[in-house]
Amino acid sequence: MTSRERVKRTLDFQYPDRAPRDLWALAGVGMLRKAELEEVQQRFPSDFCGPRVRYGTSKRARGTPAEVGEYVDEWGCVWNVAEIGVCGEVKQPPLEDWSALAHFTPPWEILNEADFSQTNESCAKTDKFVKAGTGVRPFERMQFLRGSENLFLDLAYLPKELLLLRDMVHEYFVRELELWVKTDVEAIGFMDDWGAQSSLLISPDLWRQIYKPLYADYCSMIKKAGKYVFFHSDGHIRAIIPDLIEIGVDAMNSQLFCMDIEEIGRSFKGKITFWGEICRQRLLPFGTVDEVRAAVRRVRRALDEGKGGVIAQCEWGIRDPKENIEAVFETWSEDHPASVTARLSTTTS
């Protein structure tokens, strides 16, 4: 079974030979621990890859992300990085004052000058599952442009400028997706970090009013093009999982260990593919190998019946021991729990 076949069977609940692998190594790992990263990637090759594409050159961007210091992103947001290998925080949002909105324009040059000429060829040359990562993240982009504190106040008072900003950002992201849906990629991903440690950052009703229609548009575009939808969000997002399923999200990457994994499995197993993960707040950086193995087995008991619907994904942070990352994928390589139970039952009888 090729990687492409394996991932498609997983997403369609058609009994893949194993759960597909997907390691997310943060920038700092590649910058400071390259040899370890290459060793793990060689032992546990990913079933995913990205296509070849070149976005246009931003008129606003300067500096280098993930290096200590200051950089400006393509929208003109000024970021400060205090630790190598992390994205940092926006310290100077360009729309901190609403008066700047009237003269602000998105970085259309990024899309207008994008080169997709090698995208389809790169898809055809691999037997891996090709997923396009995009810049689509309306809630977070609005935070970067306004500043988080300002945006949360906006969401409380709902000034007309908030909706103008939302619609401007949405128009840009729709244009980006229009480029991607014409290509041969198998899936398109977008994201927004919606969860705090124990709840959504805003009320679910407000989320449905302001942001769900945007996501529904994205999913509709992607699904009409015959592609799978991948969505990522950090934090506790239990309240909106039914909405994500409703609008057509195929695979969801979320912080399972912020939620009740067993309840999540009882409620949503077989309705959406769980795209990871293993606890990166405590277990991967600070846990023992045995604790990491136990965490993987817990996820499998709750979500993995062998027919698909789970992807063996984890994030590798700069402080995570290599042994813990290896333990994740070693444990995902074990026999399926149902097979083990059946063998034990047969042996006992």
N, C-alpha and C positions, 0 to 999 in steps of 0.2 A: 504494500500500500504506500503510495507516495504521500509526501506531506500535504500536498493539495487535496488529495482524496481523503486523507485522515481528518483534516480540518472541516471539510465540507460534510463528511459523515457525522462529525461531532455536532456541528451546527444544526443538522437535520435529524439528529437522534437516530442515526442509522448504524449503530454498533461499529465504531472505529476499532482498529486493533489495539490502540492505547490512547490515552489522553494526549493531545498535541502539546508540545513544549513551547514556552514563550518566556524568555528571560529578559527582564528590563534592567539593564545596568545603567545607573545614573552616571552623569558626565564625569563625576569625580573618580569613579572606578576606572573608567577608560583613561583618565588623565594620570592617575597615581598608581594604579594597580593593573596595568595593561597585561602583563605576563599571566597573572592569575585569571584575568577575564578570558584571555585566549585559551587557557587550559580548560576552563569550565565549558566554554563554547565548543571546544573540540570534543569533550566527553559527552556533552548533551546538546547536539545541534538543534537549533530552533526549527520548528516547522513553518515559521512565518518569515517573510522578507518584505521589504519595501520596494516600490518601483523606482525607476530612474526618472527624475524630474528636476528642472531648475526653475525656481521662482525668480521674478525680476529683482532688480537692485533697488533697495529702498532709498528714498531721498533724505530720510530723517535718521536712519540708523547710524550709530557710531560706537566704537568700543567692541569688546569681546565678552559675550555672556559667559557665566560660570568662572570667570577669573576675578580675583579680588580687586575691587574698585568700582567704577561707575560705567554704565553703558546705557545707550538709548536704543529702544526697540523700534521696529518699523512704523509704529503708530506715534512715535514721539514721546513715549513714557520713559522717564529717567529712573533706572534701576540702580540699587546699591547692593553689591555683593560683599559680604563680610567674611565668607569662608569659601575657599576654592571648591569648585565642583557642584555648587548649588546655584539656583537661578536668582536668589536674592529677593529684594522687596522693592516695590515702586515707591520712591521717595518724592518724586515730582510728577504728579499726574497732570497732563496737559489741559484737562477740562475741570480742574479743581473749582474754578469759577465758571458758572453757567454762561457768562457773557462771551466766553471763548467758543462756544458751540456754533454760533452763527457763521464763523469763518473756518471751522474745522472740516477737513476732508479726510476720508480713509486713504490708506496708501494704495491707490488703484494701480500704481506702476508695478507693484508686486505681481498682480494678476495679469495686467495688460502685457507685460513683458515675459510672462512665464513661458518656458519651453517644454512642451510635452512630446516632442518629436521622437524621443527614445523610450517613452513609457511603455507602449504596447510591445515593442521588441523585448524589453527587459522582462515583461510578464511571460512572453512566449519562451524565453530561454531558461526558465527555472521550473522545477517541479514542486517548489514550495508554494504555499498559499500566500498570495500577494495582497497585502492590506495597505491602503494609502492612509498615512497620517496627515491630518489637516490642521490648520490654525483655527478651526471652528470651535469657539468657546465664548458665547455671547455674554454670559454672566461674569466670567472672569475678565473678559476684555473690558466690560463696562466698569468693573472695579479698578482695573489698571488706569483707565482714562479719567475716572472721577476721584479715585481714592476710595478705599473700602468703607471708611466711616461715612463719607458723603453719600456713597451709594446706598448704604443701609438706611440712612435718613430719607433718601429719595424714595426708597421702597415703602417707607412708612407713610410718607405724605403724598406720594404719587404726583409730583409736579408734571406739567405738560412736557418739560424738557426731558424728563426720564424716558417717555415714550418716543420722543424724537431721536434720542440717542440710541435706544434699543432698535428702532427701525433702521437707522443708519448702519449700525453694526450688522444687523440681520441681512440687509441688502448686500453688504460686502461678502458675507459668508455664503449666501445663496449663489453669488457670482463665482466664488471659489468652488463650490460643489458642482456648479454647471460645467466647469472644466473637467472635474474628476469623473463625473458620471459618463462622459463620452469615451473614457479609456477602457482598457481590458482588465483593470484590477478586479479582484474578486470581492473585496470589501472596502468600505470607507469608514474611518473612525472620526469621532468628535468627542468633546469632553466639556466638563465644568465640574468644579469641586463644590458639591452642594451640602455636604454633611459636616456637622460638628461631631463631638465625641458621642453624643447620645440622642441627637435629633437633627432635623433639617435646620439649615441656617435661617430660613424664613418659613412662614406657615405654608403647608402644602396647598392651601387654597390660593394663596398669593402666587406661589410657584405656577399653579395651573393657569392662573389669569395672565401672568406676564410672560412666562418662559415656555410653558408647554406648547403653545401654538408654534413657536419657532422650531422646536425640536420635531414637531409633527411635520412641518414643511421639509426639514432636512431628511427625515426618514422616508417621506413620500417620494422625494426626488431619487433617493438611493435605491429604494425598493422598485420603483418603476423602471429603473435601469437594470434590474435583475441582479443587484448586488446585495451583500450582507451589510448590516448596520452594526458597528461596534461603538460602544459608549463607555467612557470612564468617568467615575466620580469618587472622590475621597469621602470618608466620613460615614455617618449613620444615615442611610437614605431609604430605609425600609418603607417609609410612607409613600414614596413615589415609584416604587418598583412596579406596581400594577399599571401605572401610567406609561412607564417605559415599554412594558410588554404590549399595551394597547396600541401605541403608536408605531410599533414595529421594530423595536430594538432586538437584534438577534443575540448579541453577546454583551454582557455587562461586566465591567471590571469595577469592583467595589471593595471596601475594607470590611470583609466578612467578619473579622474579629472585633469590630465595633458593634456588631449586631448579634442576634441569637441565630447562630448558624443552623441549628436543628430546625427552628421554626421557619427560617428562610427556605430550607429544603422542603419541609412539609407543604409550604404554601406555593412555591414557585418552581420546584423541580419538574423538568419536562416542558416548561413554558418559555424558558429563556436559558441560554448557555451562560454558565458562570465562568467568566474569563479570569480565573484566579480568585483570591490570592492567599498568601500566608502572612500572618501578622508581622508587619515591618516596624511597628512601634516598639514592641518589646522582644518578641521571640527571635527574629532574625538578627538584630544587633546584640542582644544580651542573653538569649536563651542558650541552652545546651543542645548538642546534636540530638540527644534523645527527646528533648522537648519539641524540637522542630519536627522530628519524625512523627511524634504523637499528634502534632497539629495537622500535618498532612493527612494522617489517617482519620482524624476527626472530620476534616472536610470531605474526604472520600466517603466515609460512612453516611454523612448527611446528604451529599449531593450526587454521588457517582454510583449509578446502578449498572454501569458497563455499556449502556446503550448510547452514550454521548452526553452532551450538555455540560461538560466540564473541560476546561483548558488548564493544563499544569503551568500556571504562571506565577512568578514571584518577582519582586523588585529587589535589586541588589544595591543597597546604600553603601556609602563610602566606609562606614564603620562595621559593616556586617562581615563576620568571619567567612572566609571561603568555604570552610567545612560545613557551615550551616546552609549555604546555597547548594552545595553538592548534596547535602542530606535531603533537601526538598526534592530534587529530581531523582535521586536514588530511590526515595520512598514512593514517588509516583510511578517508578518502574516496577515496583512489586506487583505480584499477582493481584487481580481485582479482588476486593474484599469478599464479594459473593462467591468467588471461586475458592478462596481460602476457607470460608465457612462451609462450603459444600464438601471439601476434602476432609475437614475436621469431623464433620458429621459422619461421613462414610467410614473414617478411621475408627471413630468411637463405636459405631454400630457393628 
